[in-house]
Amino acid sequence: SDITVDTIHNIVVADDGFGDKIKIPSVLVDKIVGKKLIQAAQREQVIVELAWDLPTNHVVQLDMWMSSASIQSNLFLRAFAPYRRKLNQVVNFKPHYAVFALDGSDPKIYNELCTDDTGKFCAEDPDATGPITGKEVLMEDVRQMCIHVVHKVQRASMRDLMRGHPGVEYAQQFWDYVEQFSTECPLDAANPQ
């Protein structure tokens, strides 16, 4: 193969249907490194150490579309919060909330889904006939977005900015808030609080 250590990073190993049968750690190496490993293994036992480094000059953009009324989203945010704190120099997180408009001449059809009678800003009702309304969900979505926007701070060294490396915005108060939200404000219609 003509694959080199420089071009191997562009290879995506596809599963041919038997990937679940592999029970040992597997890595892809270029031909030159492979030959060296084979030659060394023919002489003596070989121990290989694998290391993955986080790129220091790259920032990952993580956009999440969600609703504050989504139990799955809230569980993910609560579980992800500690990791987000550790990744605060390399991950830009941007929340997006599910908001829609309703077209209709009768405001009664909005049934507390929207902020007002215009039907311009609405959110889904998470518990149908339960006590939580789409309007309340939308207000919570706005609250979370405001916490994120107001409290995000730029995290980058002057050296990184001078080199043209993008900075990371991090909102500690947002992560503190969403980490506690699902336990402090459960979406259980049988036990509204």
Backbone torsions as a table, in degrees:
resi	resn	phi	psi	omega
1	SER	NA	149.3	178.7
2	ASP	-92.1	6.8	-178.4
3	ILE	-70.0	129.6	179.6
4	THR	-111.5	174.2	178.3
5	VAL	-61.2	-26.9	178.9
6	ASP	-79.6	-33.5	-176.3
7	THR	-94.5	-13.1	-177.0
8	ILE	-65.9	-22.0	179.0
9	HIS	-65.8	-18.6	-179.2
10	ASN	-90.9	-1.6	-177.6
11	ILE	-86.8	132.1	173.5
12	VAL	-110.1	120.7	-179.6
13	VAL	-82.3	114.4	-178.6
14	ALA	-89.9	153.2	177.3
15	ASP	-88.4	123.4	-179.8
16	ASP	-89.3	12.8	-178.6
17	GLY	102.8	-11.7	-179.3
18	PHE	-113.3	9.6	-177.7
19	GLY	-60.0	-32.5	180.0
20	ASP	-72.0	-10.4	179.7
21	LYS	-84.7	-15.6	-179.6
22	ILE	-77.8	119.6	-176.9
23	LYS	-113.3	6.6	178.4
24	ILE	-117.1	153.4	175.9
25	PRO	-59.6	136.2	-178.4
26	SER	-129.7	139.5	175.8
27	VAL	-136.8	157.8	177.9
28	LEU	-105.4	126.0	177.7
29	VAL	-125.1	157.8	179.4
30	ASP	-75.9	170.6	-173.4
31	LYS	-62.2	-41.7	-178.2
32	ILE	-63.9	-47.5	178.5
33	VAL	-64.7	-40.2	178.0
34	GLY	-58.8	-43.7	178.4
35	LYS	-62.6	-42.6	178.6
36	LYS	-62.0	-40.9	178.7
37	LEU	-65.2	-42.6	179.4
38	ILE	-63.8	-45.1	179.7
39	GLN	-62.2	-43.4	179.8
40	ALA	-65.3	-41.1	-179.2
41	ALA	-66.9	-25.2	177.4
42	GLN	-74.2	-23.4	-179.0
43	ARG	-92.8	-39.5	-173.9
44	GLU	-159.9	173.6	177.1
45	GLN	-67.5	137.1	-177.1
46	VAL	-114.4	131.7	173.5
47	ILE	-114.3	126.1	-177.3
48	VAL	-113.7	131.7	175.9
49	GLU	-107.3	128.1	177.5
50	LEU	-105.2	137.8	179.2
51	ALA	-135.8	136.0	175.4
52	TRP	-117.1	122.1	179.4
53	ASP	-104.7	143.0	172.1
54	LEU	-74.2	134.3	177.3
55	PRO	-63.8	136.0	-176.8
56	THR	-91.8	-10.0	-178.3
57	ASN	-117.0	18.4	-179.8
58	HIS	-125.3	144.8	176.3
59	VAL	-120.6	130.6	178.5
60	VAL	-90.1	131.7	176.3
61	GLN	-97.4	118.7	179.5
62	LEU	-113.6	109.1	176.8
63	ASP	-103.6	129.4	-179.8
64	MET	-124.0	122.3	175.8
65	TRP	-95.4	129.1	-172.7
66	MET	-159.4	-178.5	172.8
67	SER	-136.9	141.7	176.8
68	SER	-65.2	-14.5	178.9
69	ALA	-92.9	5.2	179.1
70	SER	-91.0	115.7	179.6
71	ILE	-61.0	-41.2	-179.7
72	GLN	-63.4	-43.1	178.8
73	SER	-62.3	-43.8	-179.1
74	ASN	-65.3	-39.7	177.3
75	LEU	-65.2	-41.3	178.1
76	PHE	-62.0	-48.4	-178.4
77	LEU	-60.3	-42.2	179.3
78	ARG	-63.5	-42.5	-179.9
79	ALA	-71.8	-33.3	-176.3
80	PHE	-80.3	-23.7	-173.9
81	ALA	-51.7	-47.5	179.7
82	PRO	-63.3	-35.1	178.4
83	TYR	-71.1	-36.9	178.3
84	ARG	-61.1	-39.3	178.5
85	ARG	-61.9	-39.8	-180.0
86	LYS	-70.9	-28.2	-177.6
87	LEU	-96.7	19.6	-171.1
88	ASN	-65.8	-9.6	177.1
89	GLN	-98.9	-10.4	-173.2
90	VAL	-128.4	-1.9	-178.9
91	VAL	-126.6	126.2	170.6
92	ASN	-99.1	118.1	-179.4
93	PHE	-105.4	130.6	178.5
94	LYS	-130.4	113.0	177.8
95	PRO	-80.2	143.8	173.5
96	HIS	-128.7	138.8	-176.6
97	TYR	-114.7	144.9	-178.0
98	ALA	-76.0	105.9	179.2
99	VAL	-129.4	138.2	179.4
100	PHE	-139.9	169.5	178.1
101	ALA	-114.1	149.8	175.2
102	LEU	-114.4	135.1	178.1
103	ASP	-103.8	125.7	179.0
104	GLY	177.3	153.6	-178.2
105	SER	-92.2	-12.5	-178.1
106	ASP	-107.9	105.1	-178.9
107	PRO	-59.5	-18.1	179.7
108	LYS	-65.0	-25.6	-179.7
109	ILE	-69.9	-17.4	-179.8
110	TYR	-70.8	-29.2	173.4
111	ASN	44.0	52.2	178.0
112	GLU	64.6	23.9	175.5
113	LEU	-86.9	-22.0	-170.4
114	CYS	-117.7	162.6	-178.6
115	THR	-71.2	-26.2	179.9
116	ASP	-154.5	-169.7	-176.1
117	ASP	-79.9	-2.6	-179.9
118	THR	-79.7	-23.1	-178.5
119	GLY	74.1	15.4	-176.2
120	LYS	-76.8	-38.1	-179.0
121	PHE	-123.5	110.7	-175.8
122	CYS	-135.4	158.1	175.8
123	ALA	-140.3	156.3	-178.7
124	GLU	-67.3	147.8	175.0
125	ASP	-84.6	116.7	-173.2
126	PRO	-75.2	-19.5	-174.2
127	ASP	-129.8	27.7	176.2
128	ALA	50.6	-103.9	-176.3
129	THR	-87.3	4.0	-179.9
130	GLY	-72.4	-176.8	-173.6
131	PRO	-76.7	-16.3	-177.8
132	ILE	-87.9	130.0	-178.6
133	THR	-107.1	162.2	174.5
134	GLY	-60.6	-35.7	177.8
135	LYS	-61.1	-43.0	178.2
136	GLU	-66.5	-38.1	176.4
137	VAL	-61.3	-45.6	179.8
138	LEU	-61.5	-41.4	179.0
139	MET	-64.7	-37.3	176.8
140	GLU	-68.8	-39.8	176.1
141	ASP	-57.7	-45.6	179.7
142	VAL	-64.0	-42.5	178.7
143	ARG	-58.1	-48.2	-179.2
144	GLN	-63.8	-41.4	179.0
145	MET	-63.5	-41.4	179.3
146	CYS	-63.6	-42.7	177.9
147	ILE	-59.3	-42.7	-179.4
148	HIS	-65.9	-47.8	-176.6
149	VAL	-67.3	-43.9	-175.7
150	VAL	-69.9	-35.6	-172.3
151	HIS	-101.8	-0.6	180.0
152	LYS	-72.5	139.7	179.2
153	VAL	-127.2	149.8	178.5
154	GLN	-75.6	129.7	176.8
155	ARG	-119.8	100.4	176.3
156	ALA	-163.5	144.8	176.5
157	SER	-78.5	156.3	177.8
158	MET	-60.1	-37.1	179.4
159	ARG	-61.1	-43.9	178.9
160	ASP	-63.1	-43.4	179.9
161	LEU	-64.2	-38.9	179.2
162	MET	-65.4	-31.1	179.6
163	ARG	-82.9	-2.8	179.0
164	GLY	86.4	8.7	177.6
165	HIS	-78.5	133.9	-177.3
166	PRO	-68.0	147.3	175.4
167	GLY	-85.3	169.2	179.6
168	VAL	-114.7	135.5	174.5
169	GLU	-98.4	133.0	-177.0
170	TYR	-135.2	131.6	-179.3
171	ALA	-117.4	89.4	-177.7
172	GLN	-54.7	-44.2	-177.7
173	GLN	-64.1	-34.8	177.1
174	PHE	-61.9	-47.7	-178.1
175	TRP	-68.0	-36.4	174.6
176	ASP	-61.1	-42.0	-177.6
177	TYR	-66.8	-53.4	-175.6
178	VAL	-68.7	-25.4	178.1
179	GLU	-66.1	-32.7	-178.9
180	GLN	-95.7	-16.3	-171.2
181	PHE	-55.9	-49.7	-174.1
182	SER	-68.3	-25.5	177.7
183	THR	-87.3	-34.8	-179.2
184	GLU	-81.8	-27.7	-178.1
185	CYS	-131.2	70.3	-176.4
186	PRO	-65.3	149.5	-179.4
187	LEU	-96.6	28.2	-178.3
188	ASP	-86.2	110.3	-177.0
189	ALA	-64.7	-25.9	179.6
190	ALA	-74.6	-19.0	-177.2
191	ASN	-137.6	62.4	-178.4
192	PRO	-68.3	139.8	179.5
193	GLN	-134.6	NA	NA
